[in-house]
Structures are given as structure tokens and as C-alpha cells.
């Protein structure tokens, strides 16, 4: 996750735009990143864990490679709630 955010920051820095435009893009990037972290990691409870898993999948933080490491039962539950 941090690598993805870092790459986006480098892209902003390398753009051929004014410093003010970079600041605005950086501000939007921080807002977006904060929303992703909040959606995925704030308020973890058993009652909303499936919602958190959906967010992790939506933002590509829980990948198929991660799912491959889980048990068949857990994968089946996640697939059930994704449909």
C-alpha cells in the first residue's frame, strides 16, 4: 500500500506543472489516501468485517495472491460475500 502511494507521489513531483498545481494534486492525493486507509482499517469489528474485506478488495489491498494463501473455507466465504 505504501509503495503504491509513494509511486503516485513521485508521479506528482515529476509533472511539469506549477508548484501550486503540484500542491493541489498532492492535497487531493492525501485526501484520497486517507479515505482508503479509513475505509479499510478504521473500526474493525466482527459485525462489519465483510465490509472491510470488500474495501480491501476494492482498493486492491487484498489480492488474489493473498487469497491463495488462505484456507478453502475462508476463500469460499469471501467469494460468497463478494457476489
ABEGO torsion letter per residue (X at the ends): XAAAAAAAAAAAAABBBBAAAAAAAAAAAAAAAAAAAAAAABGBBAAAAAAAAAAAAAAGABBAAAAAABBAAAAAAAAAAAX
